[in-house]
Amino acid sequence: MQQFRPGGFTLLPPVVKNLLIINGLFFLATLAMGNAFGIDLYRVLGLHFPGAQNFAPYQFITYMFMHGGFTHLFFNMFALWMFGNVLENVWGPKRFMVYYLITGLGAALLHYAVLYWQMLPTLRAVNMVLENPDHESLKLFFESEYFKVTSVEIQNNFRLFLRDYNSLINSSPNEAMVRAINFLNQYRVDFLNAPVVVGASGAVFGILLAFGMLFPNSLIYLFFAIPIKAKYFVMIYGAMELYFGIANRPGSNVAHFAHLGGMLFGFFLIRYWRKKGNLY
């Protein structure tokens, strides 16, 4: 039976080493730019919803190097070192880099495909009110489950809107409705801008999947003590991500379907390489 324990840092292959360095530099730059100049790199380099005002195509790449905090960065980089080290030594730098990027892109695509499906009822509700605006439909929208406060911008804008709207509704209802229409148009913009994905987790989960497929009987030591075969570790982790993704706990900022997307795209890519007979 194969047993897997990570080697020393000096054995790092080039792509893994450079990915660790780049991710660390992005994290330091995020802190420095925010503290020194008030520049929010999450807004610029994090991946926004395609079609949102803050979206840019390059974010499909840059989001993989951004992280929400030191803990997020540490665990992603630890997993990248632990499993990526082995895969790059087996595949070589070029194939490993291709796999890393494709699984990272796949993670983003699945995440936003699911998120769009979740956001669609709210977008439709906003459009329905805007198509036939009146005070009753506006009230029903704000009291419904479709009105979601998903960002600080929405919260602040809504508070200011309510103040103005309530002061005008009796004395000048037409002006109140104009304010309501302006708010709803801005709400739609802010609602689309609110989701931001950052982190290498999707690609890291793809790497974990690849390790489980290539070395299924290798032992991984959970908490450095509990041995479990890689194939079972991957299956358990995948099942947990699916469960938490479907459960969709309120307030959770973990992109479970992005993790699944990395694993799913990694699975099909490895199957494709195996079919072509050039997996190694």
N, C-alpha and C positions, 0 to 999 in steps of 0.2 A: 504494500500500500504506500502511495506517495504521501509525504508529509510536507506541509508548506510552512516555512518560517521566513519572514523577510530578511534579505541580506543587509549588509552594511551600506551606509550612505555613499561610500566611495565607489560602490558598484553601480551607481545610478547611470542609466543610459541617457543619452543627450536630450531626447524629447521630454521625458519625465522631469529631468533636472531643469530644463528651461521653462516648462510649464509651472513648476514650483516657484521659480524665481519671478516669472511674469505675474503670477497670481499674487505673490507677496508684494511686488511693486505697485500693482493696481490698488491693493488694499491700503498701502501707505499713502499713495497719491490721493485716494478718496478722503482719507483723514486730513492730509495736509491742505488740499484744495478747499475742503469744507471749513476748516478752522481758520486758515489764513485769508482766504478770499471769498468765503461764502458761496463757493461754487458747488452745486449738488451734482456730482458725477453719476449718481444713480439715475438722475433725470436724463442725463446725456447718454450714458453708456449702458444702462439697464434696458432690458427688452420690454418695450411697450406693445400694447395690442396693435397689430397691423391695421392701419386706417385711423388710429388715434392721432391727435395733433402732434404729440411728442414722439411718434414713431419715426425711426430712420432705419433703412435696410441694414446698415453696418451693425446695428444692435444685435442681430442674430449671431454675430461672432463675439462682440465685446461683452455681452451679458455673461458669457462663460467665465470671464476673468474678474467679475465683480462679486463681492460677498457681503452679506448683511451684518457681519460682525466677526470678531476673532474666532469664536467657537465654530461658526459656520465654515470659515476658512480653514481652521485647523483640521476638522474631521474630514473635509473634502480632500485636503492635501495629504493627510495621513493615508486615506484609502487609495489615492492616486499613487502614492509612493509604494504602498504595500502590494497592490495588485498590478499596477501599471508597469512596475519594474520588471516583473516576470514576463508580461505580455510583450513589452517592447524588445526584450532580449530574444523572444521567440519569433516575433514578426519582423523586427527591424524598425527603424525610425519612421520610414515613409508610410508603411501600412498602419502602424500604430497611430500616427498623426491623422491619417484619413479616417480611421475608425473613431478616434476621439471626436473629431469635428462632426462626422455624420451622426453619431449618437447624441451629441450636444444639440445639433439642429433638430433631430427627431424629437428630442425631449421638448423643445420649444413649440414645435408644430402640434404635438398631441395636447400639450397643456393648453394652448390657446384655442384649439378646436373644441375642447371640452368647456373651456371658459366662455367661449362665444355662445355655446348652447345654453349655458347658465345665465348669461347676460341678456339673451335675446328677449325674454318676456318683459324686462324693464325697458329696453329700447323700443319695443312695440307699444308699450303702454305710454311712453313719452310721446311717440309719434301720433297716437290716437288722440291725445289731449291737444296737441298742436294742430291737428287737422280740423278739429271742431272745439275750439277753446271756449269754455264757460266756467263759471265759478264752481258749479256743482261737480263737474268732472275733475276739476283741479283738486277739490277737497277729497274726492274719492281716491284720486291717485296718491295723495300724500298719506292717506290713512291705509293704503293697501300694502301688501307684502312686496309690491314691485318697486316701491320707492326705497332705495338703499343708500345709506350714507357711507360711502366706501373710502372717503379721503378727508383730510383736514380742510381742503379747499371747498368741498361740497358742504361740509358742516358749517364753515364760516359764511359761505354764500347763502345758505339756507336761513341762517339766523338773521342776516341782514335783510334778506328778501321778506321774511315774515314780519319783521318790524315795519318795513315800508308798506307791505301789502295790507296789514291790519289797520294801519293808519289811514289808508286810502279807500278801503272797501266800502265804507258808508258814504263818505263825502264825494269820492270820485271813482266809481266802480270801473269805468273804462280805463282810467289811468292805472288802476290796480291790475287789470287784466294785461295791459301792456307790460307792466313789471313782471307779471307771472310768465308771459311768453318769453321775455328776455331771460328770465331765470331758467326756464326749461331748456332753452337752447344752450345756455352755458352749462347746465346740469349734464346734458348729453355729452358735451365736450369733456367735462371733468370726469364723468363716469367712464368714458372710454380711456382717458389718460390714467386713471387710478391704478389698474393692474400693472405691476412692474416685476419682471422676473430677473433674478440675479443668481449667479452661482454655477459651479462646475458639477453640481449634483447629478444632472441628467447624464453627462458624459461619464461620470464616476460610476453610476449605476450600470451604464453600458459596459464599462470595464469589469465590474463585478460579475455581470452576466457572462462575459467572454471567459473570465477565469473559471467560472463554474462549468462552462461548456467544454473548455479545453482540458481542464484538470478536475474532472468531476469527483474523483475519489481522494483528492488532496485534503488534508485536514486543516481547517482554520480553527484557531484557538480563540473562542469568545472570551473576552475579558482576560486574555492571556492564560486561561486555565481550562476552559471547557471545550473539548474537541468536537467538531462537527464537520462532516464531509461538505465540500464546497457546493455540490449539487443541491443538497438539502438546505444549506444556508441561503442559496440564491432563491430557491422555491419559497422558503418561508418569508424571506424579505419581500419578494414580489407579491405574495399573497397579502402581506401586511399593508403594502402600499396601495393595493387595489381596494382593500377594506377601508382604509382611512380616506382614500380618494372618494369612494362612494358615500361614506359617512358624512364627509364635508362638514366637519365640526366648525361652528361659528367662531370667528376670531383666529382660526388657524392660518398661519402664513407659510405653511409648508406646501410646496407644489408637488403633491403626490403623483399626479398624472404626468408631470414632467419626468419624474423618476421612472415611471412605467414606460414613458416614451423612449427614454434612453435604452432601457432593456429591450423593448420591442424592436426598435430599429437595429440594435446590436444583434438580436437573434436572427433577423432576416438577412443582415449583412453577412454574418458567419455562415448561415445556411447557403447563401449565394456563393461565397468563396469555396465552401466544401463542394458544392455542385460543380464548380469550375475546376476543382482539383488543385487549388493553389492556396489552401488555408495556411500552410506553413511556408 
